Amino acid sequence: MTSLADLKLQIEQEEQKIAQLKKQAREIQAADRTTVIEEIRKQIAEHGITAMELKLVGARARRVAHVAATPKYRNANGETWSGGRGRKPKWVVDALATGKSLSDFEI
């Protein structure tokens, strides 16, 4: 007949084995992960795949990329502005302050 102490010792030994096996599994998984990541990067570079195509870019970044406005105004230095919401560029503010109008800069 097995005593309670023997059973506790056996449980402890099995728990140690489980802990060792879990550690080995984590190490193997980490090594496999590194290999897989390297292979994926190689394939992405080889095929010219973008983060957008993989849907790895956040929703805000996609929206900003698609909302890029066409310039409506240009100054003599070639600086442009779409006339959208938000602050006016300094060159527009300065031009308006000197009495010019936006129509003077229309493209």
DRENTINU-90288 format. One record per atom (N, C-alpha, C): atom name; x, y, z negated. Coordinates in Angstrom, 2 decimals, decimal comma, padded with zeros to 5 digits. Each point is the difference from the previous one (the first is absolute). Example, Ala and Ser with C-alpha at 12.3 -4.5 7.8 and 13.67 -1.06 7.14 Angstrom:
BEGIN
+-------+---------+---------+---------+
: atomo :      c1 :      c2 :      c3 :
+-------+---------+---------+---------+
:     N :  013,19 : -005,69 : -007,80 :
:    CA : -000,89 :  001,19 :  000,00 :
:     C :  000,90 :  001,20 :  000,00 :
:     N : -000,35 :  001,05 :  000,72 :
:    CA :  000,82 :  001,19 : -000,06 :
:     C : -000,77 :  001,09 : -000,73 :
+-------+---------+---------+---------+
END
This chain:
BEGIN
+-------+---------+---------+---------+
: atomo :      c1 :      c2 :      c3 :
+-------+---------+---------+---------+
:     N :  000,84 : -001,17 :  000,00 :
:    CA : -000,84 :  001,17 :  000,00 :
:     C :  000,89 :  001,24 :  000,00 :
:     N : -000,39 :  001,00 :  000,81 :
:    CA :  000,75 :  001,24 :  000,12 :
:     C : -000,49 :  000,99 : -001,05 :
:     N :  000,95 :  000,67 : -000,63 :
:    CA : -000,38 :  000,96 : -001,04 :
:     C : -000,28 :  001,37 :  000,64 :
:     N : -000,62 :  000,84 : -000,78 :
:    CA : -000,31 :  001,36 :  000,45 :
:     C :  001,28 :  000,76 :  000,32 :
:     N :  001,03 : -000,18 : -000,80 :
:    CA :  001,28 :  000,67 :  000,22 :
:     C :  000,61 : -000,43 :  001,34 :
:     N : -000,11 : -001,31 :  000,31 :
:    CA :  000,52 : -000,50 :  001,27 :
:     C : -000,75 :  000,63 :  001,17 :
:     N : -001,32 :  000,12 : -000,11 :
:    CA : -000,81 :  000,59 :  001,06 :
:     C :  000,36 :  001,48 :  000,20 :
:     N :  000,20 :  000,72 : -001,09 :
:    CA :  000,37 :  001,41 :  000,09 :
:     C :  001,36 :  000,16 :  000,68 :
:     N :  000,95 : -000,87 : -000,34 :
:    CA :  001,31 :  000,03 :  000,62 :
:     C : -000,11 : -000,30 :  001,49 :
:     N : -000,80 : -000,97 :  000,35 :
:    CA : -000,19 : -000,37 :  001,41 :
:     C : -000,64 :  001,17 :  000,77 :
:     N : -000,98 :  000,66 : -000,60 :
:    CA : -000,66 :  001,16 :  000,63 :
:     C :  001,02 :  001,12 :  000,23 :
:     N :  000,82 :  000,26 : -001,00 :
:    CA :  001,02 :  001,05 :  000,11 :
:     C :  000,98 : -000,31 :  001,14 :
:     N :  000,42 : -001,28 :  000,09 :
:    CA :  000,92 : -000,39 :  001,08 :
:     C : -000,65 :  000,17 :  001,37 :
:     N : -001,26 : -000,37 :  000,11 :
:    CA : -000,71 :  000,14 :  001,27 :
:     C : -000,19 :  001,47 :  000,37 :
:     N : -000,26 :  000,84 : -001,00 :
:    CA : -000,15 :  001,43 :  000,25 :
:     C :  001,31 :  000,61 :  000,48 :
:     N :  001,13 : -000,50 : -000,54 :
:    CA :  001,31 :  000,47 :  000,47 :
:     C :  000,22 : -000,41 :  001,46 :
:     N : -000,38 : -001,22 :  000,34 :
:    CA :  000,13 : -000,47 :  001,38 :
:     C : -000,87 :  000,85 :  000,93 :
:     N : -001,22 :  000,31 : -000,46 :
:    CA : -000,91 :  000,83 :  000,80 :
:     C :  000,62 :  001,38 :  000,22 :
:     N :  000,57 :  000,57 : -001,06 :
:    CA :  000,63 :  001,32 :  000,11 :
:     C :  001,16 : -000,03 :  001,00 :
:     N :  000,80 : -001,06 : -000,04 :
:    CA :  001,12 : -000,14 :  000,93 :
:     C : -000,50 : -000,14 :  001,44 :
:     N : -001,05 : -000,79 :  000,19 :
:    CA : -000,56 : -000,18 :  001,34 :
:     C : -000,60 :  001,30 :  000,54 :
:     N : -000,66 :  000,77 : -000,87 :
:    CA : -000,56 :  001,29 :  000,41 :
:     C :  001,12 :  000,95 :  000,41 :
:     N :  001,11 : -000,01 : -000,76 :
:    CA :  001,14 :  000,85 :  000,33 :
:     C :  000,58 : -000,38 :  001,35 :
:     N :  000,15 : -001,30 :  000,25 :
:    CA :  000,51 : -000,48 :  001,28 :
:     C : -000,93 :  000,42 :  001,14 :
:     N : -001,28 : -000,11 : -000,23 :
:    CA : -000,99 :  000,37 :  001,02 :
:     C :  000,11 :  001,49 :  000,33 :
:     N :  000,16 :  000,85 : -001,02 :
:    CA :  000,15 :  001,45 :  000,23 :
:     C :  001,26 :  000,29 :  000,80 :
:     N :  001,10 : -000,68 : -000,31 :
:    CA :  001,27 :  000,22 :  000,70 :
:     C : -000,13 : -000,42 :  001,47 :
:     N : -000,63 : -001,14 :  000,25 :
:    CA : -000,19 : -000,46 :  001,37 :
:     C : -000,91 :  000,95 :  000,77 :
:     N : -001,05 :  000,45 : -000,66 :
:    CA : -000,93 :  000,92 :  000,64 :
:     C :  000,71 :  001,32 :  000,34 :
:     N :  000,85 :  000,50 : -000,89 :
:    CA :  000,72 :  001,24 :  000,26 :
:     C :  000,94 : -000,16 :  001,19 :
:     N :  000,70 : -001,13 :  000,07 :
:    CA :  000,91 : -000,25 :  001,12 :
:     C : -000,79 : -000,12 :  001,31 :
:     N : -001,12 : -000,72 : -000,03 :
:    CA : -000,84 : -000,13 :  001,19 :
:     C : -000,54 :  001,35 :  000,43 :
:     N : -000,40 :  000,80 : -000,97 :
:    CA : -000,56 :  001,32 :  000,29 :
:     C :  001,01 :  000,86 :  000,74 :
:     N :  001,25 : -000,01 : -000,46 :
:    CA :  001,05 :  000,79 :  000,64 :
:     C :  000,18 : -000,45 :  001,45 :
:     N :  000,02 : -001,29 :  000,22 :
:    CA :  000,15 : -000,53 :  001,35 :
:     C : -001,18 :  000,39 :  000,89 :
:     N : -001,19 : -000,11 : -000,54 :
:    CA : -001,20 :  000,35 :  000,76 :
:     C :  000,00 :  001,49 :  000,35 :
:     N :  000,34 :  000,85 : -000,95 :
:    CA :  000,04 :  001,44 :  000,24 :
:     C :  001,01 :  000,33 :  001,10 :
:     N :  001,17 : -000,60 : -000,05 :
:    CA :  001,01 :  000,23 :  001,03 :
:     C : -000,51 : -000,41 :  001,37 :
:     N : -000,66 : -001,13 :  000,08 :
:    CA : -000,55 : -000,50 :  001,27 :
:     C : -001,09 :  000,94 :  000,52 :
:     N : -000,87 :  000,46 : -000,88 :
:    CA : -001,07 :  000,92 :  000,41 :
:     C :  000,60 :  001,30 :  000,52 :
:     N :  000,98 :  000,55 : -000,70 :
:    CA :  000,65 :  001,24 :  000,45 :
:     C :  000,63 : -000,19 :  001,38 :
:     N :  000,64 : -001,13 :  000,20 :
:    CA :  000,62 : -000,28 :  001,29 :
:     C : -001,06 : -000,04 :  001,10 :
:     N : -001,11 : -000,67 : -000,26 :
:    CA : -001,08 : -000,10 :  000,99 :
:     C : -000,63 :  001,37 :  000,28 :
:     N : -000,19 :  000,80 : -001,04 :
:    CA : -000,57 :  001,34 :  000,17 :
:     C :  000,91 :  000,84 :  000,90 :
:     N :  001,29 : -000,03 : -000,28 :
:    CA :  000,95 :  000,78 :  000,80 :
:     C :  000,04 : -000,51 :  001,44 :
:     N :  000,00 : -001,31 :  000,16 :
:    CA :  000,07 : -000,61 :  001,33 :
:     C : -001,20 :  000,37 :  000,86 :
:     N : -001,17 :  000,07 : -000,60 :
:    CA : -001,23 :  000,27 :  000,75 :
:     C : -000,45 :  001,45 : -000,08 :
:     N :  000,73 :  000,84 : -000,75 :
:    CA : -000,34 :  001,41 : -000,09 :
:     C : -001,35 :  000,25 : -000,67 :
:     N : -000,34 : -000,81 : -000,97 :
:    CA : -001,28 :  000,12 : -000,70 :
:     C :  000,09 :  001,14 : -001,01 :
:     N : -001,07 :  000,79 : -000,09 :
:    CA : -000,02 :  001,13 : -000,92 :
:     C : -000,81 : -000,33 : -001,25 :
:     N :  000,24 :  000,78 : -001,05 :
:    CA : -000,76 : -000,16 : -001,24 :
:     C : -001,48 :  000,25 :  000,25 :
:     N : -000,30 :  000,91 :  000,92 :
:    CA : -001,39 :  000,30 :  000,34 :
:     C : -000,68 : -001,25 :  000,59 :
:     N :  000,70 : -000,70 :  000,89 :
:    CA : -000,57 : -001,20 :  000,60 :
:     C : -000,23 : -001,10 : -001,04 :
:     N :  000,84 : -000,04 : -001,00 :
:    CA : -000,14 : -001,00 : -001,06 :
:     C : -000,96 :  000,47 : -001,08 :
:     N : -000,52 :  001,20 :  000,16 :
:    CA : -000,92 :  000,62 : -000,96 :
:     C :  000,65 :  000,10 : -001,37 :
:     N :  001,29 :  000,39 :  000,00 :
:    CA :  000,74 :  000,19 : -001,24 :
:     C :  000,06 :  001,46 : -000,40 :
:     N : -000,53 :  000,88 :  000,86 :
:    CA : -000,01 :  001,43 : -000,28 :
:     C : -001,29 :  000,34 : -000,70 :
:     N :  000,07 :  000,81 : -001,05 :
:    CA : -001,19 :  000,37 : -000,76 :
:     C : -001,03 :  000,74 :  000,85 :
:     N : -001,24 :  000,01 : -000,43 :
:    CA : -001,09 :  000,62 :  000,74 :
:     C :  000,27 :  001,49 :  000,23 :
:     N :  000,53 :  000,69 : -000,99 :
:    CA :  000,28 :  001,43 :  000,15 :
:     C :  001,04 :  000,23 :  001,09 :
:     N :  001,04 : -000,81 :  000,03 :
:    CA :  001,04 :  000,17 :  001,01 :
:     C : -000,57 : -000,23 :  001,39 :
:     N : -000,88 : -000,97 :  000,16 :
:    CA : -000,62 : -000,23 :  001,31 :
:     C : -000,85 :  001,19 :  000,40 :
:     N : -000,78 :  000,53 : -000,94 :
:    CA : -000,87 :  001,12 :  000,30 :
:     C :  000,83 :  001,21 :  000,42 :
:     N :  001,06 :  000,28 : -000,70 :
:    CA :  000,85 :  001,14 :  000,33 :
:     C :  000,61 : -000,19 :  001,38 :
:     N :  000,42 : -001,21 :  000,31 :
:    CA :  000,61 : -000,27 :  001,29 :
:     C : -000,99 :  000,24 :  001,14 :
:     N : -001,27 : -000,30 : -000,20 :
:    CA : -000,99 :  000,15 :  001,05 :
:     C : -000,57 :  001,41 :  000,07 :
:     N :  000,18 :  000,77 : -001,06 :
:    CA : -000,61 :  001,33 : -000,07 :
:     C :  000,98 :  001,08 :  000,47 :
:     N :  001,18 : -000,39 :  000,42 :
:    CA :  000,97 :  001,00 :  000,43 :
:     C : -000,64 :  000,91 :  001,03 :
:     N : -000,11 :  001,28 : -000,36 :
:    CA : -000,72 :  000,96 :  000,82 :
:     C :  000,89 :  000,55 :  001,12 :
:     N : -000,65 :  000,36 :  001,08 :
:    CA :  000,69 :  000,61 :  001,13 :
:     C :  000,26 :  001,47 : -000,31 :
:     N :  001,21 :  000,48 :  000,24 :
:    CA :  000,29 :  001,41 : -000,28 :
:     C : -000,86 :  000,92 :  000,87 :
:     N : -000,46 :  001,09 : -000,60 :
:    CA : -000,80 :  001,00 :  000,71 :
:     C :  000,74 :  001,32 :  000,12 :
:     N :  001,01 :  000,20 : -000,86 :
:    CA :  000,73 :  001,26 : -000,02 :
:     C :  001,50 : -000,27 :  000,03 :
:     N :  000,75 :  000,89 :  000,70 :
:    CA :  001,46 : -000,14 :  000,08 :
:     C :  000,61 :  001,39 : -000,05 :
:     N :  001,10 :  000,13 : -000,75 :
:    CA :  000,69 :  001,29 : -000,03 :
:     C :  001,16 : -000,02 :  000,98 :
:     N :  000,73 :  001,10 :  000,08 :
:    CA :  001,11 :  000,13 :  000,95 :
:     C :  001,13 : -000,98 : -000,29 :
:     N :  000,12 : -000,45 : -001,25 :
:    CA :  001,06 : -000,95 : -000,38 :
:     C : -000,40 : -001,44 :  000,29 :
:     N : -001,23 : -000,23 :  000,47 :
:    CA : -000,45 : -001,35 :  000,31 :
:     C : -000,70 : -000,69 : -001,15 :
:     N : -000,12 :  000,67 : -001,14 :
:    CA : -000,71 : -000,59 : -001,14 :
:     C : -001,48 : -000,05 :  000,33 :
:     N : -000,66 : -001,09 : -000,41 :
:    CA : -001,41 : -000,17 :  000,33 :
:     C : -000,84 : -000,17 : -001,25 :
:     N : -001,31 :  000,22 :  000,19 :
:    CA : -000,97 : -000,19 : -001,07 :
:     C : -001,31 : -000,41 :  000,64 :
:     N : -000,70 : -000,93 : -000,63 :
:    CA : -001,26 : -000,50 :  000,54 :
:     C : -001,18 :  000,87 : -000,36 :
:     N :  000,19 :  000,89 : -000,97 :
:    CA : -001,11 :  000,85 : -000,42 :
:     C : -000,94 : -000,69 : -000,95 :
:     N :  000,42 : -001,13 : -000,51 :
:    CA : -000,86 : -000,79 : -000,89 :
:     C : -000,14 :  000,59 : -001,38 :
:     N : -000,67 : -000,76 : -000,85 :
:    CA : -000,21 :  000,44 : -001,38 :
:     C :  001,32 :  000,02 : -000,75 :
:     N :  000,01 :  000,71 : -001,08 :
:    CA :  001,20 :  000,06 : -000,82 :
:     C :  000,72 :  001,31 :  000,21 :
:     N :  001,19 :  000,09 : -000,54 :
:    CA :  000,77 :  001,24 :  000,08 :
:     C :  000,52 :  000,24 :  001,41 :
:     N :  000,02 :  001,25 :  000,37 :
:    CA :  000,58 :  000,38 :  001,29 :
:     C :  001,51 : -000,05 : -000,13 :
:     N :  000,69 : -000,35 :  001,08 :
:    CA :  001,47 :  000,03 : -000,05 :
:     C :  000,48 :  001,44 : -000,22 :
:     N :  001,18 :  000,13 : -000,52 :
:    CA :  000,56 :  001,33 : -000,31 :
:     C :  000,06 :  000,86 :  001,24 :
:     N :  000,37 : -000,57 :  001,12 :
:    CA :  000,11 :  000,83 :  001,21 :
:     C : -001,35 :  000,56 :  000,42 :
:     N : -001,09 : -000,72 : -000,26 :
:    CA : -001,34 :  000,50 :  000,32 :
:     C : -000,37 :  001,12 : -000,97 :
:     N :  000,23 : -000,21 : -001,27 :
:    CA : -000,30 :  001,00 : -001,02 :
:     C :  000,76 :  001,30 :  000,30 :
:     N :  001,30 : -000,14 :  000,31 :
:    CA :  000,83 :  001,18 :  000,30 :
:     C : -000,52 :  000,73 :  001,24 :
:     N : -000,36 : -000,74 :  001,05 :
:    CA : -000,51 :  000,62 :  001,23 :
:     C : -001,31 :  000,73 : -000,24 :
:     N : -000,89 : -000,62 : -000,76 :
:    CA : -001,28 :  000,64 : -000,30 :
:     C :  000,21 :  001,26 : -000,84 :
:     N :  001,00 : -000,01 : -000,86 :
:    CA :  000,30 :  001,15 : -000,85 :
:     C :  000,52 :  001,18 :  000,82 :
:     N :  000,61 : -000,28 :  001,15 :
:    CA :  000,53 :  001,07 :  000,85 :
:     C : -001,04 :  000,50 :  001,00 :
:     N : -001,23 : -000,51 : -000,10 :
:    CA : -001,09 :  000,49 :  000,84 :
:     C : -000,29 : -000,87 :  001,21 :
:     N :  000,72 : -001,08 :  000,19 :
:    CA : -000,31 : -000,89 :  001,12 :
:     C : -001,20 : -000,85 : -000,34 :
:     N : -000,61 : -000,59 :  001,03 :
:    CA : -001,14 : -000,88 : -000,23 :
:     C :  000,35 : -001,40 :  000,45 :
:     N : -000,80 : -000,96 : -000,45 :
:    CA :  000,26 : -001,39 :  000,38 :
:     C : -000,08 : -000,18 :  001,52 :
:     N : -000,84 :  000,77 :  000,65 :
:    CA : -000,15 : -000,14 :  001,45 :
:     C :  001,32 :  000,30 :  000,73 :
:     N :  000,89 :  000,78 : -000,64 :
:    CA :  001,31 :  000,28 :  000,60 :
:     C :  000,88 : -001,24 :  000,07 :
:     N : -000,33 : -001,02 : -000,79 :
:    CA :  000,85 : -001,19 : -000,08 :
:     C : -000,67 : -001,25 :  000,56 :
:     N : -001,19 :  000,15 :  000,58 :
:    CA : -000,71 : -001,18 :  000,52 :
:     C :  000,80 : -000,67 :  001,11 :
:     N : -000,06 : -001,31 : -000,01 :
:    CA :  000,71 : -000,78 :  001,04 :
:     C : -000,91 : -000,15 :  001,20 :
+-------+---------+---------+---------+
END
